[in-house]
Amino acid sequence: MSGRRNLTAILSLLTIGAALSIGMARAAEDVTEDQIIRALAPARKPLTRGLSVGPQTQTDPAAFAAEGQFVQKFRNRATRSLSAAEREEIAAVVKDKPKIDLEINFDYNSANISARSLPSVQALGRALSNPDLKGSTFVVAGHTDAAGGDTYNQDLSERRADSIKRYLVEKFGIAGTDLVTVGYGKTKLKDPANPLAEVNRRVQVANMDNKATASK
């Protein structure tokens, strides 16, 4: 009897340990507000330190103006209205911008955000509402894995980008005009060597850092 009780106790401890490990792994997957803020913080090039005004930063007026035109071109555009050429234009502009990939899961064959991914989306909402980021224009890009056809995945990625935007607007009061949504389907896999991998099913957020044209 004693041996059987010991065996039962050991099995119980193993079960509890496994459950805790799974819980910790799931928690580790959730990105935090602070991580998003750090990833999306605009890089600045210091010039000089004045005696009274503090650090100065370098800004290229021509580049700033060009980005302002870009932002105005795509703000208020419906995701599905973007042509393939315009989607590539957006990809080229955000290439060197601060960005973060969020592995956000959706319900099967749906644009509904899964309960498992809500903490990450909520962290994104808090981050974009933070004074360090609030007021900038952000590109929210939806991506899928390679399963399924091109048209299906393109539509799915657009609906999912729209779903994230809608959640941020409704739950966090972020101005819809400050969120440019675009879908890339399966055209820009994060892990091309494993086209069906979960890392390919993601939402990428990039900071255009052009507050002169963003809503306040």
C-alpha positions in Angstrom: 0.0 0.0 0.0 2.8 2.4 0.9 4.5 1.9 -2.4 1.3 2.4 -4.3 0.6 5.7 -2.4 4.2 6.9 -3.1 3.7 6.1 -6.8 0.4 8.0 -6.8 2.0 11.0 -5.1 4.9 11.0 -7.6 2.5 10.9 -10.6 0.4 13.7 -9.1 3.5 15.9 -8.7 4.6 15.1 -12.3 1.1 16.1 -13.6 1.2 19.4 -11.6 4.7 20.1 -12.9 3.7 19.5 -16.5 0.6 21.8 -16.1 2.8 24.5 -14.6 5.3 24.2 -17.4 2.6 24.5 -20.1 1.2 27.5 -18.3 4.6 29.2 -18.2 5.3 28.4 -21.8 2.0 30.0 -22.8 2.6 33.0 -20.7 6.1 33.4 -22.2 4.5 33.6 -25.7 2.5 36.7 -24.7 4.4 39.8 -25.8 4.3 42.6 -23.2 3.4 46.3 -23.6 7.0 47.3 -22.7 8.5 45.0 -25.4 6.2 46.5 -28.0 7.1 50.0 -27.0 10.8 49.3 -27.1 10.4 47.6 -30.6 8.4 50.5 -32.0 10.3 53.3 -30.5 11.8 55.6 -33.3 15.5 55.6 -33.6 17.1 59.0 -33.3 20.6 60.2 -34.3 22.0 62.6 -31.7 23.8 65.7 -33.0 24.9 67.9 -30.2 24.0 68.5 -26.5 23.0 72.0 -25.8 23.6 73.6 -22.4 20.0 74.3 -21.9 17.9 72.5 -24.4 19.3 69.0 -24.1 20.0 66.4 -26.8 19.2 67.4 -30.4 18.0 64.9 -33.0 18.7 64.8 -36.7 15.8 64.8 -39.1 16.0 64.9 -42.9 13.3 67.4 -43.9 12.9 66.0 -47.4 12.5 62.4 -46.1 10.1 63.6 -43.5 8.0 65.4 -46.1 8.0 62.3 -48.4 6.9 60.1 -45.6 4.1 62.6 -44.8 2.9 62.3 -48.4 3.0 58.5 -48.1 1.0 58.6 -44.9 -1.6 60.9 -46.4 -1.9 58.7 -49.5 -2.9 55.6 -47.5 -4.7 56.9 -44.5 -8.5 56.3 -44.7 -7.9 53.7 -47.4 -9.9 50.5 -47.2 -7.6 47.5 -46.9 -9.1 45.7 -49.9 -8.8 48.8 -52.0 -5.0 48.6 -52.1 -3.5 47.3 -55.4 -0.6 44.8 -55.5 1.7 47.7 -56.4 0.5 49.8 -53.5 1.0 46.9 -51.1 4.6 46.6 -52.3 5.1 50.4 -51.9 4.0 50.1 -48.3 6.4 47.2 -47.7 9.3 49.1 -49.2 8.6 52.2 -47.0 8.3 50.3 -43.7 11.3 48.1 -44.4 13.7 50.2 -42.3 11.0 51.4 -39.8 10.8 50.2 -36.2 8.5 47.1 -36.3 7.5 44.0 -34.4 5.9 40.7 -35.5 3.1 39.5 -33.3 2.1 35.8 -33.5 -1.6 36.5 -33.2 -3.9 33.4 -33.7 -7.4 33.6 -35.1 -10.2 31.2 -35.0 -10.1 28.6 -37.8 -10.9 30.0 -41.2 -11.9 33.2 -39.5 -10.8 36.8 -38.7 -12.0 36.5 -35.1 -9.1 36.9 -32.7 -8.6 33.8 -30.6 -8.9 34.0 -26.8 -5.3 32.7 -26.6 -4.0 35.8 -28.4 -6.1 38.5 -26.7 -3.4 39.3 -24.1 -1.0 40.2 -27.0 -3.5 42.3 -28.8 -4.4 44.1 -25.5 -0.7 44.7 -24.9 -0.5 46.2 -28.4 -3.4 48.5 -27.6 -1.8 49.7 -24.4 1.5 50.3 -26.1 0.0 52.3 -29.0 -1.8 54.4 -26.4 1.4 55.1 -24.5 2.6 58.7 -24.7 5.9 57.5 -26.3 4.0 56.1 -29.3 0.6 57.8 -29.3 0.0 60.1 -32.3 2.2 58.2 -34.8 0.8 56.4 -37.8 1.2 52.6 -37.7 1.1 50.1 -40.5 -0.7 46.9 -39.5 0.1 44.1 -41.9 -1.6 40.7 -41.9 0.3 37.6 -43.1 -0.7 34.0 -43.5 1.2 30.7 -43.9 1.4 29.0 -47.3 -1.6 26.6 -46.9 -4.3 27.3 -49.4 -4.5 29.4 -52.5 -3.3 32.9 -53.2 -6.7 34.5 -53.4 -7.9 32.8 -50.2 -4.9 33.8 -48.2 -4.9 37.4 -49.5 -8.5 37.8 -48.4 -7.8 36.2 -45.1 -4.8 38.4 -44.3 -6.8 41.5 -45.1 -9.7 40.5 -42.9 -7.4 39.7 -40.1 -5.5 43.1 -40.4 -8.9 44.8 -40.3 -9.9 42.7 -37.3 -6.9 44.0 -35.3 -7.6 47.6 -36.3 -11.2 47.3 -35.3 -10.3 45.9 -31.9 -7.7 48.7 -31.3 -10.2 51.4 -32.3 -13.1 50.0 -30.3 -11.3 48.8 -27.2 -8.5 51.4 -26.9 -9.9 54.5 -28.7 -7.0 54.6 -31.1 -7.8 56.8 -34.1 -8.6 54.7 -37.1 -6.8 57.2 -39.4 -3.6 56.4 -37.5 -3.8 52.7 -38.5 -2.9 51.8 -42.1 -4.0 48.2 -42.7 -2.6 46.0 -45.5 -2.7 42.2 -46.2 0.1 40.2 -47.8 -1.4 36.8 -47.8 1.4 34.2 -48.1 3.7 36.4 -50.2 6.1 37.4 -47.4 6.7 34.3 -45.3 8.8 34.9 -42.2 10.2 31.4 -42.5 10.2 30.4 -46.2 12.0 27.1 -45.4 9.0 26.1 -43.3 6.0 27.6 -45.2 3.4 26.1 -42.9 5.1 27.1 -39.7 3.1 29.2 -37.1 5.6 32.0 -37.3 4.3 32.8 -40.8 0.8 33.5 -39.4 1.4 36.8 -37.9 0.6 40.5 -37.7 3.4 43.0 -38.2 3.1 46.5 -36.8 5.5 49.2 -38.0 5.8 52.7 -36.7 5.9 55.4 -39.4 6.7 58.0 -36.7 5.2 60.9 -38.6 3.3 62.7 -36.0 3.0 65.8 -38.1 0.3 64.1 -40.2 -1.2 61.8 -37.6 -4.3 62.4 -35.6 -4.0 63.6 -32.1 
